[in-house]
Amino acid sequence: HQPILHVKLHHMQRARPQCHQVIARNAHQIHQRGNDGVFAQRTRGIGDRGISRRQRIIVFYARKRAGEWWIGFAQLTAMDIEMGPNITFDRFRPAGLKYATLVNPNMEFVSANLTGRPTYTGIVYPLSGLLGGASIATPSGGTASRSWTFNPSSSSNDIPITYTVAKGGTAATDRAEKFSYGLVTGLTMPFSRSEITMTGTMIGQIMSIGVGTALMVGTATSISLIPILSGQVCVYSDATSGSLGSSRLTRVMNGELSITNKYAPLWTVDCSVASFAAHIDVEPQARLRLTVEADAAGLAHYTNAQAGTTEFLRVEATGTVIEAGTIRYKMTWDLAGKVIEISPFKDEAGVYAYDITYDIVHDGTWTKALTCVVINNLTSLA
Protein backbone atom coordinates (compact mmCIF):
# COMPACT_ATOMS: atom_id res chain seq x y z
CA HIS A 1 0.00 0.00 0.00
CA GLN A 2 1.27 3.48 -0.79
CA PRO A 3 1.27 6.09 2.00
CA ILE A 4 -1.44 8.71 1.60
CA LEU A 5 -3.08 11.35 3.75
CA HIS A 6 -6.81 11.92 3.43
CA VAL A 7 -8.99 14.67 4.87
CA LYS A 8 -12.70 15.15 5.80
CA LEU A 9 -13.71 18.08 8.09
CA HIS A 10 -16.20 19.35 10.71
CA HIS A 11 -17.27 22.70 12.06
CA MET A 12 -17.98 22.37 15.77
CA GLN A 13 -20.20 24.51 17.95
CA ARG A 14 -18.70 27.47 19.72
CA ALA A 15 -17.64 26.77 23.26
CA ARG A 16 -19.24 28.90 25.89
CA PRO A 17 -17.26 32.11 26.25
CA GLN A 18 -17.52 32.01 30.03
CA CYS A 19 -15.79 28.63 30.20
CA HIS A 20 -12.11 29.42 30.34
CA GLN A 21 -10.76 26.63 32.50
CA VAL A 22 -10.52 22.89 32.08
CA ILE A 23 -9.66 20.20 34.59
CA ALA A 24 -7.54 18.05 32.28
CA ARG A 25 -4.21 17.11 33.76
CA ASN A 26 -1.04 16.03 32.03
CA ALA A 27 -1.73 12.48 30.94
CA HIS A 28 0.43 9.41 30.67
CA GLN A 29 0.62 7.97 27.19
CA ILE A 30 0.06 4.24 27.06
CA HIS A 31 1.14 3.58 23.48
CA GLN A 32 4.47 2.29 22.26
CA ARG A 33 6.69 3.57 19.48
CA GLY A 34 8.22 1.54 16.72
CA ASN A 35 11.86 1.98 15.80
CA ASP A 36 10.97 4.41 13.03
CA GLY A 37 9.08 6.73 15.41
CA VAL A 38 5.65 5.61 14.15
CA PHE A 39 3.21 3.99 16.55
CA ALA A 40 3.48 0.37 15.48
CA GLN A 41 1.77 -1.87 17.99
CA ARG A 42 0.90 -5.38 16.84
CA THR A 43 -2.33 -7.11 17.84
CA ARG A 44 -2.88 -10.84 17.48
CA GLY A 45 -5.94 -11.78 15.50
CA ILE A 46 -5.90 -8.85 13.06
CA GLY A 47 -2.79 -9.77 11.14
CA ASP A 48 0.87 -9.75 12.00
CA ARG A 49 1.97 -6.86 9.82
CA GLY A 50 1.24 -3.97 12.16
CA ILE A 51 1.57 -0.52 10.57
CA SER A 52 4.61 0.13 8.44
CA ARG A 53 5.45 3.40 6.73
CA ARG A 54 4.41 1.82 3.44
CA GLN A 55 1.00 0.87 4.82
CA ARG A 56 0.01 4.02 6.67
CA ILE A 57 -3.00 5.98 5.49
CA ILE A 58 -4.32 8.99 7.37
CA VAL A 59 -7.87 10.12 6.80
CA PHE A 60 -9.57 13.32 7.99
CA TYR A 61 -13.36 13.34 7.61
CA ALA A 62 -15.17 16.63 7.14
CA ARG A 63 -18.49 17.97 8.27
CA LYS A 64 -20.18 21.26 7.45
CA ARG A 65 -21.69 23.36 10.20
CA ALA A 66 -25.27 22.98 8.91
CA GLY A 67 -25.21 19.28 9.73
CA GLU A 68 -24.17 18.00 6.32
CA TRP A 69 -21.52 15.47 7.18
CA TRP A 70 -19.84 14.69 3.87
CA ILE A 71 -17.44 17.05 2.13
CA GLY A 72 -14.88 14.57 0.85
CA PHE A 73 -11.36 13.29 1.24
CA ALA A 74 -8.07 14.92 0.35
CA GLN A 75 -4.76 13.17 -0.14
CA LEU A 76 -2.12 15.25 1.67
CA THR A 77 1.26 13.69 1.04
CA ALA A 78 3.33 16.52 2.56
CA MET A 79 2.00 15.84 6.07
CA ASP A 80 2.39 13.03 8.56
CA ILE A 81 0.73 12.28 11.88
CA GLU A 82 1.62 10.29 14.97
CA MET A 83 -1.25 9.64 17.34
CA GLY A 84 -1.88 7.72 20.51
CA PRO A 85 -4.25 7.54 23.50
CA ASN A 86 -3.88 9.64 26.65
CA ILE A 87 -5.45 8.59 29.96
CA THR A 88 -5.34 10.36 33.30
CA PHE A 89 -5.23 8.06 36.31
CA ASP A 90 -6.22 8.53 39.95
CA ARG A 91 -4.04 6.48 42.32
CA PHE A 92 -5.08 5.65 45.90
CA ARG A 93 -2.94 4.12 48.67
CA PRO A 94 -4.59 3.64 52.06
CA ALA A 95 -2.78 4.14 55.34
CA GLY A 96 -0.94 1.05 56.46
CA LEU A 97 -0.09 -0.23 53.00
CA LYS A 98 3.06 0.53 51.03
CA TYR A 99 1.39 -0.14 47.70
CA ALA A 100 -1.66 1.36 46.07
CA THR A 101 -4.92 -0.54 46.02
CA LEU A 102 -6.64 1.47 43.29
CA VAL A 103 -5.49 3.05 40.03
CA ASN A 104 -8.61 4.42 38.36
CA PRO A 105 -8.72 5.60 34.74
CA ASN A 106 -10.55 8.91 34.48
CA MET A 107 -10.17 11.20 31.47
CA GLU A 108 -9.26 9.62 28.13
CA PHE A 109 -8.52 11.39 24.89
CA VAL A 110 -6.06 11.31 21.98
CA SER A 111 -2.87 13.32 21.49
CA ALA A 112 -1.43 13.64 18.00
CA ASN A 113 1.62 15.29 16.47
CA LEU A 114 1.74 16.65 12.94
CA THR A 115 4.98 16.89 10.99
CA GLY A 116 5.81 17.72 7.41
CA ARG A 117 6.68 20.41 4.93
CA PRO A 118 4.28 23.29 4.29
CA THR A 119 2.80 23.60 0.82
CA TYR A 120 0.69 26.41 -0.62
CA THR A 121 -2.12 23.90 -1.10
CA GLY A 122 -1.97 21.64 1.95
CA ILE A 123 -1.33 24.38 4.52
CA VAL A 124 -4.97 25.48 4.46
CA TYR A 125 -5.98 22.23 6.19
CA PRO A 126 -4.16 22.76 9.51
CA LEU A 127 -4.81 26.51 9.30
CA SER A 128 -8.56 25.88 9.01
CA GLY A 129 -8.34 23.85 12.19
CA LEU A 130 -6.13 26.26 14.10
CA LEU A 131 -7.46 29.68 13.04
CA GLY A 132 -11.02 28.80 12.02
CA GLY A 133 -12.63 28.60 8.61
CA ALA A 134 -11.27 30.92 5.95
CA SER A 135 -13.04 33.49 3.82
CA ILE A 136 -12.42 32.24 0.26
CA ALA A 137 -12.53 34.63 -2.71
CA THR A 138 -11.22 34.86 -6.27
CA PRO A 139 -8.35 37.36 -6.61
CA SER A 140 -8.87 40.30 -8.95
CA GLY A 141 -8.15 39.19 -12.52
CA GLY A 142 -8.25 35.51 -11.62
CA THR A 143 -10.53 32.61 -12.43
CA ALA A 144 -8.80 29.44 -11.20
CA SER A 145 -6.98 30.98 -8.22
CA ARG A 146 -8.41 31.53 -4.75
CA SER A 147 -7.47 33.71 -1.80
CA TRP A 148 -7.96 32.11 1.63
CA THR A 149 -8.12 34.75 4.38
CA PHE A 150 -7.85 33.65 8.01
CA ASN A 151 -8.80 36.34 10.54
CA PRO A 152 -8.78 34.87 14.06
CA SER A 153 -10.57 37.04 16.59
CA SER A 154 -8.81 38.69 19.51
CA SER A 155 -11.91 38.50 21.71
CA SER A 156 -14.60 36.20 20.32
CA ASN A 157 -14.43 32.42 20.04
CA ASP A 158 -13.06 31.18 16.74
CA ILE A 159 -14.92 28.34 15.04
CA PRO A 160 -12.34 25.77 13.99
CA ILE A 161 -12.86 22.97 11.53
CA THR A 162 -12.27 19.68 13.33
CA TYR A 163 -11.39 16.29 11.90
CA THR A 164 -12.01 12.61 12.27
CA VAL A 165 -8.63 10.98 11.76
CA ALA A 166 -7.99 7.38 10.74
CA LYS A 167 -4.59 5.78 10.27
CA GLY A 168 -3.53 2.36 9.10
CA GLY A 169 -3.61 0.00 6.15
CA THR A 170 -6.65 -0.69 3.99
CA ALA A 171 -6.71 -4.50 4.03
CA ALA A 172 -8.59 -6.78 6.44
CA THR A 173 -5.26 -7.95 7.87
CA ASP A 174 -3.99 -4.39 8.43
CA ARG A 175 -4.15 -2.62 11.77
CA ALA A 176 -6.07 0.70 11.76
CA GLU A 177 -6.81 3.38 14.35
CA LYS A 178 -9.37 6.17 14.28
CA PHE A 179 -10.52 9.08 16.45
CA SER A 180 -13.10 11.85 16.10
CA TYR A 181 -13.20 15.53 17.11
CA GLY A 182 -9.62 16.02 15.92
CA LEU A 183 -8.76 19.58 16.87
CA VAL A 184 -5.57 21.35 15.76
CA THR A 185 -4.27 23.10 18.88
CA GLY A 186 -0.87 24.31 17.67
CA LEU A 187 1.25 24.96 14.60
CA THR A 188 4.95 25.85 14.39
CA MET A 189 6.89 26.74 11.24
CA PRO A 190 10.68 27.11 11.57
CA PHE A 191 12.36 28.64 8.53
CA SER A 192 15.90 29.28 7.37
CA ARG A 193 17.67 29.53 4.05
CA SER A 194 18.28 25.78 4.08
CA GLU A 195 14.75 24.56 4.86
CA ILE A 196 11.23 25.36 6.00
CA THR A 197 9.38 22.76 8.04
CA MET A 198 6.15 22.40 9.96
CA THR A 199 5.03 20.73 13.18
CA GLY A 200 1.70 20.79 14.94
CA THR A 201 -0.41 19.29 17.68
CA MET A 202 -3.93 17.86 17.79
CA ILE A 203 -6.26 16.41 20.37
CA GLY A 204 -9.24 14.13 19.82
CA GLN A 205 -11.78 11.93 21.50
CA ILE A 206 -11.28 8.26 22.40
CA MET A 207 -9.53 6.19 19.76
CA SER A 208 -11.06 3.18 18.01
CA ILE A 209 -8.73 0.31 17.11
CA GLY A 210 -9.61 -2.21 14.44
CA VAL A 211 -8.78 -3.29 10.91
CA GLY A 212 -8.38 -1.40 7.66
CA THR A 213 -11.56 -2.63 6.00
CA ALA A 214 -13.62 -1.28 8.92
CA LEU A 215 -11.91 2.04 9.56
CA MET A 216 -10.15 3.00 6.32
CA VAL A 217 -12.93 3.88 3.87
CA GLY A 218 -13.40 6.28 0.97
CA THR A 219 -11.39 7.39 -2.03
CA ALA A 220 -9.11 10.40 -1.78
CA THR A 221 -8.82 13.40 -4.06
CA SER A 222 -5.14 14.08 -4.60
CA ILE A 223 -4.03 17.56 -3.54
CA SER A 224 -1.19 18.82 -5.70
CA LEU A 225 2.12 19.47 -3.97
CA ILE A 226 3.21 23.08 -4.44
CA PRO A 227 5.97 23.35 -1.82
CA ILE A 228 6.82 26.53 0.03
CA LEU A 229 10.54 26.89 -0.57
CA SER A 230 12.97 28.57 1.80
CA GLY A 231 14.25 30.82 -0.99
CA GLN A 232 10.73 32.22 -1.47
CA VAL A 233 10.46 33.69 2.05
CA CYS A 234 10.93 37.36 2.96
CA VAL A 235 10.44 39.10 6.32
CA TYR A 236 9.34 42.71 6.78
CA SER A 237 9.07 45.06 9.75
CA ASP A 238 7.21 48.38 9.68
CA ALA A 239 6.09 51.00 12.15
CA THR A 240 2.38 50.98 11.23
CA SER A 241 -0.16 48.45 10.02
CA GLY A 242 -0.82 50.62 6.99
CA SER A 243 2.76 50.21 5.80
CA LEU A 244 2.95 46.44 6.32
CA GLY A 245 5.29 44.83 3.82
CA SER A 246 7.20 48.01 2.96
CA SER A 247 10.50 47.49 4.81
CA ARG A 248 12.22 44.19 4.07
CA LEU A 249 14.73 42.84 6.57
CA THR A 250 17.86 41.78 4.73
CA ARG A 251 19.83 40.11 7.52
CA VAL A 252 17.42 37.54 8.94
CA MET A 253 19.40 34.35 9.49
CA ASN A 254 16.45 32.16 10.50
CA GLY A 255 13.15 32.35 12.33
CA GLU A 256 10.17 30.50 13.74
CA LEU A 257 6.48 31.37 13.72
CA SER A 258 4.37 29.51 16.25
CA ILE A 259 0.84 29.51 17.62
CA THR A 260 0.35 26.92 20.35
CA ASN A 261 -2.19 26.10 23.07
CA LYS A 262 -4.99 27.57 20.95
CA TYR A 263 -7.77 25.36 22.32
CA ALA A 264 -8.36 23.10 25.30
CA PRO A 265 -10.82 20.28 25.98
CA LEU A 266 -13.87 20.85 28.17
CA TRP A 267 -14.49 18.00 30.62
CA THR A 268 -17.97 17.62 32.12
CA VAL A 269 -19.56 15.31 34.68
CA ASP A 270 -21.82 13.53 32.21
CA CYS A 271 -21.95 9.73 32.06
CA SER A 272 -23.19 9.82 28.45
CA VAL A 273 -19.94 11.41 27.22
CA ALA A 274 -16.92 9.10 27.14
CA SER A 275 -14.32 11.78 26.44
CA PHE A 276 -14.21 15.58 26.49
CA ALA A 277 -17.56 17.17 25.63
CA ALA A 278 -16.42 20.24 23.69
CA HIS A 279 -13.49 22.59 23.25
CA ILE A 280 -12.89 26.08 24.58
CA ASP A 281 -10.77 28.98 23.42
CA VAL A 282 -7.93 29.68 25.83
CA GLU A 283 -5.06 32.16 25.79
CA PRO A 284 -2.70 30.92 23.06
CA GLN A 285 1.02 31.43 22.98
CA ALA A 286 1.66 33.21 19.68
CA ARG A 287 5.27 34.08 18.96
CA LEU A 288 7.65 35.04 16.17
CA ARG A 289 11.36 34.50 16.73
CA LEU A 290 13.90 36.06 14.38
CA THR A 291 17.66 35.61 14.44
CA VAL A 292 19.11 38.78 12.93
CA GLU A 293 22.55 40.21 12.38
CA ALA A 294 23.52 42.65 15.14
CA ASP A 295 24.23 45.47 12.69
CA ALA A 296 22.66 48.94 12.74
CA ALA A 297 19.41 47.68 11.17
CA GLY A 298 19.25 44.65 13.42
CA LEU A 299 19.82 46.67 16.58
CA ALA A 300 16.77 48.81 15.75
CA HIS A 301 14.69 45.94 17.15
CA TYR A 302 16.61 46.23 20.43
CA THR A 303 15.70 49.94 20.51
CA ASN A 304 12.06 49.03 19.95
CA ALA A 305 12.27 46.53 22.80
CA GLN A 306 13.61 49.19 25.15
CA ALA A 307 10.72 51.50 24.28
CA GLY A 308 8.01 48.81 24.20
CA THR A 309 7.23 49.77 20.62
CA THR A 310 4.91 47.62 18.52
CA GLU A 311 6.35 46.37 15.25
CA PHE A 312 4.14 45.28 12.38
CA LEU A 313 5.77 42.22 10.91
CA ARG A 314 5.16 40.26 7.75
CA VAL A 315 6.46 36.80 6.92
CA GLU A 316 5.67 36.10 3.28
CA ALA A 317 6.42 33.31 0.84
CA THR A 318 5.78 33.86 -2.87
CA GLY A 319 5.72 30.93 -5.27
CA THR A 320 5.20 30.35 -8.96
CA VAL A 321 2.51 31.87 -11.18
CA ILE A 322 -0.97 30.35 -11.00
CA GLU A 323 -2.60 32.44 -13.75
CA ALA A 324 -2.88 35.86 -15.37
CA GLY A 325 0.87 36.33 -15.26
CA THR A 326 0.85 37.99 -11.85
CA ILE A 327 -1.31 35.85 -9.53
CA ARG A 328 1.13 33.62 -7.70
CA TYR A 329 1.00 31.00 -5.01
CA LYS A 330 1.51 32.94 -1.80
CA MET A 331 1.33 32.67 1.99
CA THR A 332 1.35 35.92 3.96
CA TRP A 333 1.40 36.22 7.73
CA ASP A 334 0.83 39.76 9.07
CA LEU A 335 1.08 40.35 12.79
CA ALA A 336 1.55 42.98 15.47
CA GLY A 337 4.44 42.12 17.76
CA LYS A 338 6.19 43.43 20.84
CA VAL A 339 9.61 42.13 21.81
CA ILE A 340 9.28 39.83 24.81
CA GLU A 341 12.74 38.24 24.84
CA ILE A 342 16.24 39.01 23.55
CA SER A 343 19.07 36.51 23.54
CA PRO A 344 22.73 37.24 24.24
CA PHE A 345 24.77 38.19 21.19
CA LYS A 346 26.25 35.12 19.50
CA ASP A 347 27.98 33.78 16.45
CA GLU A 348 25.47 32.60 13.86
CA ALA A 349 27.09 31.06 10.78
CA GLY A 350 30.02 33.43 11.15
CA VAL A 351 27.81 36.50 11.72
CA TYR A 352 27.50 38.44 14.97
CA ALA A 353 23.78 38.03 15.68
CA TYR A 354 21.08 37.72 18.32
CA ASP A 355 17.55 36.34 18.69
CA ILE A 356 14.51 38.56 18.99
CA THR A 357 11.28 36.94 20.14
CA TYR A 358 8.04 38.82 19.56
CA ASP A 359 4.84 38.25 21.46
CA ILE A 360 1.99 38.57 18.95
CA VAL A 361 -0.29 41.21 20.47
CA HIS A 362 -3.64 42.82 19.75
CA ASP A 363 -3.32 46.30 18.25
CA GLY A 364 -6.25 48.61 18.92
CA THR A 365 -5.80 50.69 15.78
CA TRP A 366 -5.39 47.66 13.52
CA THR A 367 -8.19 45.94 15.54
CA LYS A 368 -6.48 42.55 15.36
CA ALA A 369 -3.38 40.65 16.37
CA LEU A 370 -2.68 38.72 13.20
CA THR A 371 -4.04 37.63 9.85
CA CYS A 372 -2.96 34.99 7.36
CA VAL A 373 -3.73 34.94 3.64
CA VAL A 374 -2.96 31.97 1.39
CA ILE A 375 -3.34 32.16 -2.39
CA ASN A 376 -3.59 28.85 -4.22
CA ASN A 377 -5.77 27.02 -6.72
CA LEU A 378 -8.06 25.22 -4.24
CA THR A 379 -11.68 26.34 -4.39
CA SER A 380 -12.53 24.63 -1.09
CA LEU A 381 -11.39 21.97 1.32
CA ALA A 382 -11.81 18.77 -0.66
Steps between C-alpha positions, in 0.01 A plus 500: 500500500627848421500761779229762460336764715127557468282775644129548593399793729251627762393835635429467871278714718650796677606430854340713763698821536474490878673162517868579514635221716524126458586231751712285269833406648817392327431145391716193473519356152444127487608434142833371378722628222653297224864544408411743223311732738157388374256338740527138393329276751413149385177327600445127464194406302504793256811408308866502586610789282427789734533845341804565287584827329396342171159405638401815685199696382368801688145613443330820619121502462319829453168634613331829418349710775142462371506130582604372159765247586668422169740736326756252372852372539829663411831325451764708681838344437707783652367432851539219749334425832589301809213435737437308817263482799537710815343395831511677834511270801401547864718295737396417858714347777335452839681550828684191612585372154815576303333433167195650337174310495328701227615658174188637333489618138317831474538729199591342166574677176746492209819701451644532151805665347512636147824524305583583142587769252260788436352531153289781356219249452515274805564774757136610494399175673682553832435875479125437471522297818721741691367842394144412398339480159636732234323757287562375144489739203631523144787750466448794266572389143490132590272210419673183623682654798357555847594718795451340843484764775527390863405769753502353852321717753676665792190481720231270361517122472637376170314216330758243395448220254559171680588161357438132537838337449564140398840340453606158383492264205196431284494119504312272741833383643627856556484677834308832499426768759244779493385791717242777465490868601858549381586856595819677389630675812840621379712565193870589479694589185879537533668653196854564384677525168561125503147378578148580614315240704177464692388333822167506676289350774148357511267355758202272445246280668550133590675293236347199325733213410412248233583392147540689175182377334294635792671832564676596176222588255453740210701611200728801525529800272868568446611848606784626284831565673609861453776527762585818685872536440743668737628725221148640452473647852547867591451674836390861546473735797314832493388762747129498408246247379434717197858459381519123552734339250691818414830448685672170426751365750813394316697333779259243642698181555205281601170519683202315641131587498289314753147500637451241773246418772220647288222279637441274798254218568195557719438215745152462650341269756274322253487120485376509139825659377802269492760768430511880505165659414614807306793735456560849633712790384784570741787748496736376227872551492564678170861587428738596221871446556754656265876455506645817349844643445597744776571782255343847505175374343484197725557702816195714417292213640692529828409871508136409444521250785634766735211731413229231492422596142268285290644375173279391213663194353439304184630154417421430136575221256436555129494207260448442131231652278152348518337709225472842338875547511498666841284286732744277683487238769551694821482473879502825697505530877443854634525559872547763768789414729675631808842370597467270800846341503850577371783250499866573570704595195648193331673366195249382241662346192793737537279807557469694825128459571230469764147362537196722530177338615176688442180443690215532249272764652165661428532848350207731567545708186541197274220328702671161482810310601570307183364391165608236251423495128577203275462519122475169317282317250271320748138612485415329830614234741458180302 
